[in-house]
Amino acid sequence: MTETLTPERLAAEIEPLYRFALGLTRDPDLAADLVQDTFLRAVERAGQYRGDAPVRSWLRRILHNLAVDRARRSRHEVLVEEVEESWRDDTYTVDPALVVERAATREELEDALVRLPFAYRTAVLLHDVEGWTVRQIAELEHISLPAAKQRLRRGRMMLVSALAAGADRRAKLEGVPMRCWDARRHVSEYLDGKLDPGTARVVEAHLAECPTCPPLYAALVGVKDRLGELRDPDSVVPPELERRIRGVVED
């Protein structure tokens, strides 16, 4: 039965699509942004919808593509080649008790997941969290069944390696208030003095103790100051531009 793309039909997909986005990203803010962008894109392309796929599948495909575009800009990912090379080495191993212990902590598990390249993280989350079949994942991502199986295998390997490597990273941050990502996503508002006092104090405490975030914050401050120097208070609107604008406004 062919579905019709109506405002009511789209509205019915808000909650399912948000759950899908949250399953992919494990980040409520990012999931909300993706859902909003998906509906904007869907409205723009409503005329292209021919009903050859269910509305839910069509929206999921749009959201997945948007998420892939965002993930390509990420610079905090585990390198697939490095991990697979390690797993090919007969001498490579991990402490299983430590890995499982870390995986039992939601914060640690999500910290490791976010370090996986998006395609592999998607395979693991959709299969092992959301209960999708490998075939469904292959159809969503327009890849072959063997390729989807490979992504799931590699994703699981990378997740174990990320959890194992997290011990050293966490040891350096022991006692530091707030996770680095939490501090970094607040730091722009902190820079502008827009954070509530309680959160600002925690961010300040994090910056005082974290070995990696203070240089990032200093860079943000420096770049913001340089951007401010670009403003020329003495500049004037070119006369020709002013005439064109007045012509538009006064017509």
Rosetta blueprint (number, residue, H / E / L):
1 M L
2 T L
3 E L
4 T L
5 L L
6 T L
7 P H
8 E H
9 R H
10 L H
11 A H
12 A L
13 E L
14 I H
15 E H
16 P H
17 L H
18 Y H
19 R H
20 F H
21 A H
22 L H
23 G H
24 L H
25 T H
26 R L
27 D L
28 P H
29 D H
30 L H
31 A H
32 A H
33 D H
34 L H
35 V H
36 Q H
37 D H
38 T H
39 F H
40 L H
41 R H
42 A H
43 V H
44 E H
45 R L
46 A H
47 G H
48 Q H
49 Y L
50 R L
51 G L
52 D L
53 A L
54 P L
55 V H
56 R H
57 S H
58 W H
59 L H
60 R H
61 R H
62 I H
63 L H
64 H H
65 N H
66 L H
67 A H
68 V H
69 D H
70 R H
71 A H
72 R L
73 R L
74 S L
75 R L
76 H L
77 E L
78 V L
79 L L
80 V H
81 E H
82 E H
83 V H
84 E H
85 E H
86 S H
87 W H
88 R H
89 D L
90 D L
91 T L
92 Y L
93 T L
94 V L
95 D L
96 P H
97 A H
98 L H
99 V H
100 V H
101 E H
102 R H
103 A H
104 A L
105 T L
106 R H
107 E H
108 E H
109 L H
110 E H
111 D H
112 A H
113 L H
114 V L
115 R L
116 L L
117 P L
118 F H
119 A H
120 Y H
121 R H
122 T H
123 A H
124 V H
125 L H
126 L H
127 H H
128 D H
129 V H
130 E L
131 G L
132 W L
133 T L
134 V H
135 R H
136 Q H
137 I H
138 A H
139 E H
140 L H
141 E H
142 H L
143 I L
144 S L
145 L H
146 P H
147 A H
148 A H
149 K H
150 Q H
151 R H
152 L H
153 R H
154 R H
155 G H
156 R H
157 M H
158 M H
159 L H
160 V H
161 S H
162 A H
163 L H
164 A H
165 A H
166 G H
167 A H
168 D H
169 R H
170 R H
171 A H
172 K H
173 L L
174 E L
175 G L
176 V L
177 P L
178 M L
179 R L
180 C H
181 W H
182 D H
183 A H
184 R H
185 R H
186 H H
187 V H
188 S H
189 E H
190 Y H
191 L H
192 D L
193 G L
194 K L
195 L L
196 D L
197 P H
198 G H
199 T H
200 A H
201 R H
202 V H
203 V H
204 E H
205 A H
206 H H
207 L H
208 A H
209 E H
210 C L
211 P L
212 T L
213 C H
214 P H
215 P H
216 L H
217 Y H
218 A H
219 A H
220 L H
221 V H
222 G H
223 V H
224 K H
225 D H
226 R H
227 L H
228 G H
229 E L
230 L L
231 R L
232 D L
233 P L
234 D L
235 S L
236 V L
237 V L
238 P L
239 P H
240 E H
241 L H
242 E H
243 R H
244 R H
245 I H
246 R H
247 G H
248 V H
249 V H
250 E H
251 D L
